[in-house]
Amino acid sequence: MKRTALCFFLNLVILAAASHAGEPDPLAPYRDFVAQAQKSGHTTLDGVQWETVFEGKPDPAKPFWGKATNVLEKAAVREVEVKTEKVGDATVLTFDAEQCEAAFLPLGEKVKGDVALEIVCRSLGNRLNDLSILLDGLAAGPGFQFGGYNNGRNILRSDDVEGNWRRLTDLPTERVIVRERWHTVRLEIVRGVLRASVDGEALGTVECGEAYKPGVERQPLFYVYDSRAQLKRYTVQKPKTPTAPTAAEKAREAEVETKVAGLIKLLDHEEFKVRNEAQRLLSELGHRAFKQLRVAVANGTLEQRLRAREILGLPEE
């Protein structure tokens, strides 16, 4: 009798497992989509045509840079030095910030709205660290750090979702500073989306948080950390035409929103492994999912709120 009951119970388990195994994978529609989205990058910067509104080359008679400032590691270190020098037939600006924790060189006038900032620069000396474009400084506006942290990280800096801390996005590090090589470092800001590129190769994009205000004027800065760099050209560009999304871009963004909504729903799936995989896929989508994740933080189920906060890097409730 006991054996018969045991066999009956085992058969039920096997049948239940077989039935469950035959169910469709709820994540199947999302895996390929997320993989393709990662390859394609953010679509809202597609097709922007730029025109140059300012281009400056080092000229001691007509400087386009302001007074350099720095934060000192200790009182004994010297102040940052800025001077023009001849390198071959060109005049370059040498920005010497060795032994300075953070040195900033204001470049040109303040900018606002959709804009592209580009510098042609190189790192000198034994320490390679930071050929960066920042707006208003490390603790203020967005920016792009190329070769930061002893040439070990490339970083896009953006406003966070609540405006009270900085969100940093690590970019691929296959591209790093090469000593004494001139690099073209570029930061684009279009409709609240940042894109970073070096020598014409896009390294990544990130969406600014709600704290970013496109109408606010911000000061472009060339940033160097405890190293020496030279600047050969500084360029400011604006879009030639209004940068409203095209019909194709709108369609792609609508598809992203639909897929994100589906993944957020799966954050509260009955199966733990499905919830975990949905969270992982949303994390890989990155900034494309932030807007809807913020809604989930405010209005979702308990499980959705907890997991959305974790993806966004917010503290626990």
ChimeraX attribute file (.defattr): number of C-alpha atoms within 10 A of each C-alpha:
attribute: neighborCount
match mode: 1-to-1
recipient: residues
	/A:1	6
	/A:2	7
	/A:3	8
	/A:4	9
	/A:5	10
	/A:6	11
	/A:7	12
	/A:8	12
	/A:9	12
	/A:10	12
	/A:11	12
	/A:12	12
	/A:13	12
	/A:14	12
	/A:15	12
	/A:16	12
	/A:17	11
	/A:18	11
	/A:19	10
	/A:20	10
	/A:21	10
	/A:22	9
	/A:23	8
	/A:24	8
	/A:25	9
	/A:26	13
	/A:27	16
	/A:28	9
	/A:29	12
	/A:30	17
	/A:31	13
	/A:32	11
	/A:33	15
	/A:34	18
	/A:35	13
	/A:36	11
	/A:37	17
	/A:38	14
	/A:39	8
	/A:40	9
	/A:41	18
	/A:42	22
	/A:43	18
	/A:44	20
	/A:45	20
	/A:46	13
	/A:47	11
	/A:48	16
	/A:49	13
	/A:50	14
	/A:51	14
	/A:52	14
	/A:53	11
	/A:54	13
	/A:55	14
	/A:56	17
	/A:57	18
	/A:58	22
	/A:59	14
	/A:60	14
	/A:61	6
	/A:62	9
	/A:63	14
	/A:64	16
	/A:65	21
	/A:66	13
	/A:67	11
	/A:68	19
	/A:69	17
	/A:70	18
	/A:71	14
	/A:72	17
	/A:73	12
	/A:74	10
	/A:75	8
	/A:76	8
	/A:77	12
	/A:78	13
	/A:79	18
	/A:80	24
	/A:81	15
	/A:82	18
	/A:83	12
	/A:84	17
	/A:85	15
	/A:86	11
	/A:87	10
	/A:88	7
	/A:89	6
	/A:90	10
	/A:91	17
	/A:92	21
	/A:93	23
	/A:94	22
	/A:95	25
	/A:96	22
	/A:97	25
	/A:98	21
	/A:99	19
	/A:100	21
	/A:101	16
	/A:102	21
	/A:103	26
	/A:104	26
	/A:105	22
	/A:106	22
	/A:107	22
	/A:108	19
	/A:109	14
	/A:110	14
	/A:111	19
	/A:112	15
	/A:113	16
	/A:114	19
	/A:115	21
	/A:116	22
	/A:117	22
	/A:118	19
	/A:119	25
	/A:120	19
	/A:121	23
	/A:122	23
	/A:123	26
	/A:124	18
	/A:125	12
	/A:126	9
	/A:127	15
	/A:128	26
	/A:129	26
	/A:130	30
	/A:131	31
	/A:132	25
	/A:133	30
	/A:134	26
	/A:135	23
	/A:136	18
	/A:137	20
	/A:138	17
	/A:139	13
	/A:140	16
	/A:141	22
	/A:142	26
	/A:143	30
	/A:144	29
	/A:145	27
	/A:146	30
	/A:147	23
	/A:148	21
	/A:149	14
	/A:150	14
	/A:151	19
	/A:152	17
	/A:153	21
	/A:154	28
	/A:155	23
	/A:156	28
	/A:157	25
	/A:158	28
	/A:159	24
	/A:160	20
	/A:161	21
	/A:162	12
	/A:163	13
	/A:164	9
	/A:165	14
	/A:166	18
	/A:167	19
	/A:168	17
	/A:169	18
	/A:170	15
	/A:171	20
	/A:172	11
	/A:173	15
	/A:174	10
	/A:175	18
	/A:176	20
	/A:177	24
	/A:178	14
	/A:179	14
	/A:180	14
	/A:181	11
	/A:182	17
	/A:183	21
	/A:184	19
	/A:185	24
	/A:186	26
	/A:187	24
	/A:188	22
	/A:189	24
	/A:190	20
	/A:191	16
	/A:192	19
	/A:193	19
	/A:194	25
	/A:195	22
	/A:196	27
	/A:197	19
	/A:198	19
	/A:199	12
	/A:200	11
	/A:201	12
	/A:202	14
	/A:203	20
	/A:204	19
	/A:205	23
	/A:206	24
	/A:207	27
	/A:208	24
	/A:209	21
	/A:210	14
	/A:211	15
	/A:212	18
	/A:213	14
	/A:214	16
	/A:215	10
	/A:216	11
	/A:217	15
	/A:218	19
	/A:219	17
	/A:220	25
	/A:221	24
	/A:222	25
	/A:223	30
	/A:224	30
	/A:225	26
	/A:226	20
	/A:227	24
	/A:228	25
	/A:229	26
	/A:230	22
	/A:231	22
	/A:232	21
	/A:233	17
	/A:234	23
	/A:235	18
	/A:236	23
	/A:237	18
	/A:238	23
	/A:239	16
	/A:240	11
	/A:241	10
	/A:242	10
	/A:243	16
	/A:244	13
	/A:245	17
	/A:246	13
	/A:247	9
	/A:248	12
	/A:249	17
	/A:250	14
	/A:251	12
	/A:252	16
	/A:253	17
	/A:254	12
	/A:255	13
	/A:256	18
	/A:257	16
	/A:258	11
	/A:259	18
	/A:260	24
	/A:261	16
	/A:262	16
	/A:263	25
	/A:264	24
	/A:265	16
	/A:266	22
	/A:267	27
	/A:268	20
	/A:269	17
	/A:270	9
	/A:271	10
	/A:272	12
	/A:273	11
	/A:274	18
	/A:275	21
	/A:276	16
	/A:277	16
	/A:278	26
	/A:279	21
	/A:280	13
	/A:281	20
	/A:282	27
	/A:283	17
	/A:284	16
	/A:285	20
	/A:286	16
	/A:287	20
	/A:288	21
	/A:289	24
	/A:290	21
	/A:291	15
	/A:292	16
	/A:293	24
	/A:294	17
	/A:295	12
	/A:296	22
	/A:297	21
	/A:298	13
	/A:299	11
	/A:300	18
	/A:301	14
	/A:302	13
	/A:303	16
	/A:304	23
	/A:305	23
	/A:306	18
	/A:307	25
	/A:308	27
	/A:309	19
	/A:310	15
	/A:311	18
	/A:312	20
	/A:313	12
	/A:314	16
	/A:315	8
	/A:316	9
	/A:317	7
